[in-house]
């Protein structure tokens, strides 16, 4: 059961790392205020109403096009190993306090002093409880 749980957790973490490093682009085409097409990884299809800029020699009248393209780019994480060299004072203070309080949780005590550890116990000639007929009930 423990091995299965470890494999499931490892798989979930692998998928999490994969999705955190994945980057993609969403392209959207709007005609007026209405969304015509949305595409991931490719260019969105247009509605076919693009206005060509026709210039005349007498007067040039420019109209704003009714269609707009919107491009949303989701960038993934490039570096998986964080760099701790650029910490400001507040972050350094937090890490120092955290490490100090974490180390104070574990008290390192010296082993108890046993004065008779070098001496062997006395040899038993007979069992005193059986000899005196004294039993704990």
MARBA-3410 file (N, C-alpha, C, O; in Angstrom, 1 decimal):
137
0.8,-1.2,0.0,0.0,0.0,0.0,0.9,1.3,0.0,0.6,2.2,-0.7 ~ 2.0,1.2,0.8,2.9,2.4,0.9,3.6,2.6,-0.5,3.7,3.8,-0.9 ~ 3.9,1.6,-1.2,4.6,1.7,-2.5,3.6,2.3,-3.5,4.1,3.2,-4.3 ~ 2.4,1.9,-3.5,1.4,2.5,-4.4,1.2,3.9,-4.1,1.1,4.7,-5.1 ~ 1.1,4.3,-2.9,0.9,5.7,-2.5,2.1,6.5,-2.9,1.9,7.6,-3.4
3.3,6.0,-2.8,4.5,6.7,-3.2,4.6,6.9,-4.7,5.0,8.0,-5.2 ~ 4.1,5.9,-5.4,4.1,6.0,-6.9,3.1,7.0,-7.4,3.3,7.8,-8.3 ~ 1.9,7.1,-6.7,0.9,8.1,-7.1,1.4,9.5,-6.8,1.2,10.4,-7.6 ~ 2.0,9.7,-5.6,2.5,11.0,-5.3,3.6,11.4,-6.3,3.7,12.6,-6.7 ~ 4.5,10.5,-6.6,5.6,10.8,-7.6,5.0,11.2,-8.9,5.5,12.1,-9.6
4.0,10.5,-9.4,3.4,10.8,-10.7,2.7,12.1,-10.6,2.9,12.9,-11.6 ~ 2.1,12.5,-9.5,1.4,13.8,-9.4,2.5,14.9,-9.5,2.3,15.9,-10.1 ~ 3.6,14.7,-8.7,4.6,15.7,-8.7,5.3,15.8,-10.1,5.7,16.9,-10.5 ~ 5.4,14.7,-10.8,6.0,14.8,-12.2,5.1,15.6,-13.1,5.6,16.4,-13.9 ~ 3.8,15.4,-13.0,2.8,16.1,-13.9,2.9,17.6,-13.5,2.7,18.5,-14.3
3.0,17.9,-12.2,3.0,19.3,-11.7,4.3,20.0,-12.3,4.2,21.1,-12.7 ~ 5.4,19.3,-12.3,6.6,19.9,-12.9,6.5,20.1,-14.4,6.9,21.1,-14.9 ~ 5.8,19.2,-15.0,5.6,19.3,-16.5,4.8,20.5,-16.8,5.1,21.3,-17.7 ~ 3.6,20.7,-16.1,2.8,21.8,-16.4,3.3,23.1,-15.9,2.9,24.2,-16.5 ~ 4.2,23.1,-14.9,4.8,24.4,-14.5,5.8,24.9,-15.5,6.1,26.1,-15.6
6.4,24.0,-16.3,7.4,24.4,-17.3,6.8,24.5,-18.7,7.5,25.0,-19.6 ~ 5.6,24.2,-18.9,4.9,24.2,-20.2,4.5,25.7,-20.5,4.0,26.4,-19.7 ~ 4.8,26.1,-21.7,4.4,27.5,-22.1,3.6,27.3,-23.4,3.9,26.5,-24.3 ~ 2.6,28.2,-23.6,1.7,28.1,-24.8,1.2,29.5,-25.1,1.2,30.4,-24.3 ~ 0.6,29.6,-26.3,0.0,30.8,-26.8,-1.5,30.6,-27.2,-1.8,29.6,-27.9
-2.3,31.5,-26.7,-3.7,31.4,-27.1,-4.0,32.6,-28.0,-3.8,33.8,-27.6 ~ -4.4,32.4,-29.2,-4.7,33.4,-30.2,-6.2,33.6,-30.3,-6.9,32.6,-30.6 ~ -6.8,34.8,-30.2,-8.2,35.0,-30.3,-8.5,36.1,-31.4,-7.7,37.1,-31.5 ~ -9.6,35.9,-32.1,-10.0,36.8,-33.2,-11.4,37.4,-32.8,-12.3,36.6,-32.6 ~ -11.5,38.7,-32.7,-12.7,39.3,-32.3,-13.2,40.1,-33.5,-12.4,40.8,-34.2
-14.5,40.0,-33.8,-15.1,40.8,-34.8,-16.1,41.7,-34.1,-17.2,41.3,-33.7 ~ -15.7,43.0,-33.9,-16.5,43.9,-33.1,-16.2,43.5,-31.6,-15.1,43.5,-31.2 ~ -17.3,43.1,-30.9,-17.1,42.7,-29.5,-17.3,41.2,-29.4,-17.3,40.6,-28.3 ~ -17.5,40.5,-30.5,-17.8,39.1,-30.5,-16.6,38.2,-30.8,-15.8,38.6,-31.7 ~ -16.4,37.2,-30.0,-15.3,36.3,-30.2,-15.6,35.3,-31.4,-16.6,34.6,-31.3
-14.8,35.4,-32.4,-15.1,34.6,-33.6,-14.4,33.2,-33.5,-15.0,32.2,-33.7 ~ -13.1,33.3,-33.1,-12.3,32.0,-33.0,-11.2,32.2,-32.0,-10.7,33.3,-31.7 ~ -10.9,31.1,-31.4,-9.9,31.0,-30.4,-9.1,29.7,-30.7,-9.6,28.7,-30.9 ~ -7.8,29.9,-30.7,-6.9,28.7,-31.0,-5.7,28.7,-30.1,-5.1,29.7,-29.7 ~ -5.3,27.5,-29.7,-4.1,27.3,-28.9,-3.0,26.7,-29.8,-3.3,25.8,-30.6
-1.8,27.2,-29.7,-0.6,26.8,-30.5,-0.7,27.2,-32.0,0.3,27.1,-32.6 ~ -1.8,27.6,-32.5,-1.9,28.0,-33.9,-2.6,29.4,-34.0,-3.0,30.0,-33.0 ~ -2.6,29.9,-35.3,-3.2,31.2,-35.5,-4.8,31.0,-35.6,-5.2,30.1,-36.2 ~ -5.5,32.0,-35.0,-7.0,31.9,-35.0,-7.5,32.2,-36.4,-6.9,33.0,-37.2 ~ -8.6,31.5,-36.8,-9.2,31.8,-38.1,-9.9,33.2,-38.1,-10.5,33.6,-37.0
-9.9,33.9,-39.2,-10.5,35.2,-39.3,-12.0,35.1,-39.8,-12.4,34.0,-40.3 ~ -12.7,36.2,-39.6,-14.1,36.2,-40.0,-14.2,36.5,-41.5,-15.3,36.4,-42.1 ~ -13.2,37.0,-42.2,-13.2,37.3,-43.6,-13.6,38.7,-43.9,-13.8,39.1,-45.0 ~ -13.7,39.6,-42.9,-14.1,41.0,-43.1,-12.9,41.9,-42.9,-13.1,43.1,-42.5 ~ -11.7,41.5,-43.2,-10.6,42.4,-43.0,-10.7,43.5,-44.1,-11.0,43.2,-45.3
-10.4,44.7,-43.7,-10.5,45.8,-44.7,-9.1,46.1,-45.2,-8.2,46.3,-44.5 ~ -9.1,46.1,-46.5,-7.8,46.4,-47.2,-7.7,47.9,-47.2,-8.7,48.6,-47.5 ~ -6.5,48.4,-47.0,-6.3,49.8,-47.0,-6.2,50.3,-48.5,-5.2,50.2,-49.1 ~ -7.3,50.8,-49.0,-7.3,51.3,-50.3,-7.1,52.8,-50.3,-7.8,53.6,-49.6 ~ -6.1,53.3,-50.9,-5.8,54.7,-50.9,-6.1,55.3,-52.2,-5.9,54.8,-53.3
-6.7,56.5,-52.1,-7.1,57.2,-53.4,-6.1,58.4,-53.5,-5.5,58.8,-52.5 ~ -6.0,58.9,-54.7,-5.1,60.0,-54.9,-5.6,61.3,-54.4,-4.9,62.2,-54.0 ~ -7.0,61.4,-54.4,-7.6,62.7,-54.0,-7.7,62.9,-52.5,-7.2,63.9,-52.0 ~ -8.2,61.9,-51.9,-8.4,62.0,-50.4,-8.2,60.7,-49.8,-8.6,59.6,-50.4 ~ -7.6,60.6,-48.7,-7.4,59.4,-48.0,-8.3,59.3,-46.8,-8.1,60.1,-45.9
-9.2,58.4,-46.8,-10.1,58.3,-45.7,-9.7,56.9,-45.0,-9.8,55.9,-45.7 ~ -9.4,57.0,-43.8,-9.1,55.7,-43.1,-10.1,55.4,-42.1,-10.5,56.3,-41.3 ~ -10.6,54.2,-42.1,-11.6,53.7,-41.1,-10.9,52.7,-40.2,-9.9,52.0,-40.6 ~ -11.3,52.8,-39.0,-10.8,51.8,-38.0,-11.4,50.4,-38.4,-12.6,50.3,-38.6 ~ -10.5,49.4,-38.4,-11.1,48.1,-38.7,-11.9,47.6,-37.6,-11.7,47.9,-36.4
-12.9,46.8,-37.9,-13.8,46.3,-36.9,-13.3,45.0,-36.2,-13.8,44.6,-35.2 ~ -12.3,44.4,-36.9,-11.7,43.2,-36.3,-10.4,43.4,-35.5,-9.6,44.3,-35.9 ~ -10.3,42.7,-34.5,-9.1,42.8,-33.7,-8.6,41.4,-33.3,-9.4,40.4,-33.2 ~ -7.3,41.3,-33.2,-6.7,40.0,-32.8,-6.0,40.2,-31.4,-5.4,41.2,-31.2 ~ -6.2,39.2,-30.6,-5.7,39.3,-29.3,-4.8,38.0,-29.1,-5.3,36.9,-29.4
-3.6,38.2,-28.6,-2.7,37.1,-28.4,-2.3,37.1,-26.9,-1.8,38.0,-26.4 ~ -2.6,35.9,-26.3,-2.3,35.7,-24.8,-1.2,34.7,-24.8,-1.4,33.5,-25.2 ~ -0.1,35.1,-24.2,1.0,34.1,-24.1,1.2,33.8,-22.6,1.5,34.6,-21.8 ~ 1.2,32.5,-22.4,1.4,31.9,-21.0,2.8,31.3,-21.0,3.1,30.3,-21.6 ~ 3.7,32.0,-20.2,5.1,31.5,-20.2,5.3,30.6,-19.0,4.8,30.9,-17.9
5.9,29.5,-19.2,6.3,28.6,-18.2,7.5,28.9,-17.5,8.2,29.9,-17.9 ~ 7.8,28.2,-16.5,9.0,28.5,-15.7,10.2,27.9,-16.4,10.3,26.8,-16.9 ~ 11.3,28.8,-16.5,12.5,28.3,-17.2,13.5,27.6,-16.3,14.1,26.6,-16.7 ~ 13.6,28.1,-15.1,14.6,27.5,-14.2,13.9,26.8,-13.1,13.0,27.4,-12.4 ~ 14.2,25.5,-12.9,13.6,24.8,-11.9,14.3,24.9,-10.6,13.8,24.7,-9.5
15.6,25.3,-10.6,16.4,25.5,-9.4,16.4,27.0,-9.1,16.9,27.8,-9.9 ~ 15.9,27.3,-7.9,15.8,28.7,-7.5,17.2,29.2,-7.1,17.9,28.5,-6.5 ~ 17.4,30.5,-7.3,18.7,31.1,-7.0,18.4,31.9,-5.7,17.6,32.8,-5.6 ~ 19.2,31.6,-4.6,19.0,32.2,-3.3,20.1,33.3,-3.1,20.3,33.7,-1.9 ~ 20.8,33.7,-4.1,21.8,34.7,-3.9,21.2,36.2,-3.8,21.9,37.0,-3.2
20.1,36.4,-4.4,19.5,37.7,-4.4,18.4,37.9,-3.4,17.3,38.3,-3.8 ~ 18.6,37.6,-2.1,17.6,37.8,-1.1,17.7,39.1,-0.5,18.9,39.6,-0.2 ~ 16.6,39.8,-0.2,16.7,41.1,0.5,16.7,40.8,2.0,16.7,39.7,2.4 ~ 16.8,41.9,2.7,17.0,41.8,4.2,15.8,41.1,4.9,16.0,40.3,5.8 ~ 14.6,41.4,4.5,13.4,40.8,5.1,13.4,39.2,4.9,13.1,38.5,5.8
13.8,38.8,3.7,13.8,37.4,3.4,14.9,36.7,4.2,14.8,35.6,4.7 ~ 16.1,37.3,4.3,17.2,36.8,5.1,16.8,36.7,6.5,17.1,35.7,7.2 ~ 16.1,37.7,7.0,15.7,37.7,8.4,14.7,36.6,8.7,14.8,35.9,9.7 ~ 13.8,36.4,7.8,12.8,35.3,7.9,13.5,33.9,7.9,13.1,33.1,8.7 ~ 14.4,33.7,7.0,15.0,32.4,6.9,15.9,32.1,8.1,15.9,31.0,8.6
16.6,33.2,8.6,17.4,33.0,9.8,16.5,32.7,11.0,16.8,31.8,11.8 ~ 15.4,33.4,11.2,14.5,33.1,12.3,13.9,31.7,12.2,13.7,31.0,13.2 ~ 13.5,31.3,11.0,12.9,30.0,10.8,13.9,28.9,11.1,13.5,27.9,11.8 ~ 15.1,29.0,10.7,16.1,28.0,10.9,16.4,27.9,12.4,16.5,26.8,13.0 ~ 16.6,29.1,13.1,16.9,29.1,14.5,15.7,28.4,15.3,16.0,27.6,16.2
14.5,28.8,15.0,13.3,28.2,15.7,13.2,26.7,15.4,12.8,26.0,16.3 ~ 13.5,26.3,14.2,13.4,24.9,13.9,14.4,24.1,14.6,14.2,23.0,15.1 ~ 15.7,24.6,14.8,16.7,23.9,15.5,16.4,23.9,17.0,16.9,23.0,17.7 ~ 15.7,24.8,17.5,15.4,24.8,18.9,14.3,23.8,19.3,14.2,23.4,20.5 ~ 13.6,23.3,18.3,12.6,22.2,18.6,13.3,21.0,19.1,12.8,20.3,20.0
14.4,20.7,18.5,15.2,19.4,18.9,16.2,19.8,19.9,17.2,20.5,19.6 ~ 16.0,19.3,21.1,17.0,19.5,22.2,18.0,18.4,22.2,17.7,17.2,22.2 ~ 19.2,18.8,22.1,20.3,17.8,22.2,20.8,17.6,23.6,21.4,18.5,24.1 ~ 20.4,16.5,24.2,20.8,16.3,25.6,22.0,15.3,25.7,22.1,14.4,24.8 ~ 22.8,15.4,26.7,23.9,14.5,26.8,23.3,13.2,27.5,22.4,13.3,28.2
24.0,12.1,27.2,23.5,10.8,27.8,23.6,10.8,29.3,24.5,11.5,29.9 ~ 22.7,10.1,29.9,22.6,10.1,31.4,23.9,9.4,31.9,24.4,8.5,31.3 ~ 24.4,9.9,33.1,25.6,9.4,33.7,25.2,8.2,34.5,24.4,8.3,35.4 ~ 25.8,7.0,34.2,25.5,5.8,34.9,26.8,5.5,35.7,27.8,5.1,35.1 ~ 26.8,5.6,37.1,28.0,5.4,37.8,28.5,4.0,37.9,29.6,3.7,38.2
27.6,3.0,37.8,27.9,1.6,38.0,28.0,0.8,36.7,27.8,-0.4,36.7 ~ 28.2,1.5,35.6,28.1,0.8,34.3,29.4,-0.1,34.1,29.3,-1.1,33.4 ~ 30.5,0.2,34.8,31.7,-0.6,34.6,31.7,-1.8,35.6,32.6,-2.7,35.5 ~ 30.7,-1.9,36.5,30.7,-3.0,37.4,29.6,-4.1,37.0,28.6,-3.7,36.5 ~ 29.9,-5.3,37.2,29.0,-6.4,36.9,28.1,-6.6,38.1,28.5,-6.4,39.2
26.9,-7.1,37.9,26.0,-7.4,39.0,26.5,-8.6,39.8,27.2,-9.4,39.3 ~ 26.0,-8.7,41.0,26.4,-9.8,41.9,25.9,-11.2,41.4,24.8,-11.2,40.7 ~ 26.6,-12.2,41.6,26.2,-13.5,41.1,25.1,-14.0,42.1,25.2,-13.9,43.3 ~ 24.1,-14.6,41.5,23.0,-15.2,42.2,23.2,-16.6,42.5,23.5,-17.4,41.6 ~ 23.2,-17.0,43.8,23.4,-18.3,44.2,22.1,-19.1,44.1,22.0,-20.2,43.7
21.1,-18.5,44.6,19.7,-19.1,44.5,18.7,-18.0,44.4,19.0,-16.8,44.6 ~ 17.5,-18.3,43.9,16.5,-17.4,43.7,15.8,-17.0,45.1,15.3,-17.9,45.7 ~ 16.0,-15.8,45.5,15.5,-15.4,46.8,14.0,-15.4,47.0,13.5,-15.7,48.0 ~ 13.3,-15.1,45.9,11.8,-15.1,45.9,11.3,-16.5,46.2,10.4,-16.7,47.0 ~ 11.9,-17.5,45.6,11.5,-18.9,45.8,11.9,-19.4,47.2,11.2,-20.1,47.8
13.0,-18.9,47.6,13.5,-19.4,48.9,12.6,-18.8,50.1,12.3,-19.5,51.0 ~ 12.3,-17.6,50.0,11.5,-16.9,51.0,10.0,-17.1,50.8,9.2,-16.7,51.6 ~ 9.6,-17.6,49.6,8.2,-17.8,49.3,7.4,-16.5,49.2,6.3,-16.4,49.7 ~ 8.0,-15.5,48.6,7.4,-14.2,48.5,7.2,-13.9,47.0,8.1,-13.9,46.2 ~ 5.9,-13.8,46.6,5.5,-13.6,45.2,4.6,-12.3,45.1,3.8,-12.1,46.0
4.8,-11.6,44.1,4.0,-10.4,43.9,2.8,-10.8,43.0,2.9,-11.5,42.0 ~ 1.6,-10.5,43.5,0.4,-10.9,42.8,-0.2,-9.7,42.1,-1.2,-9.8,41.5
END
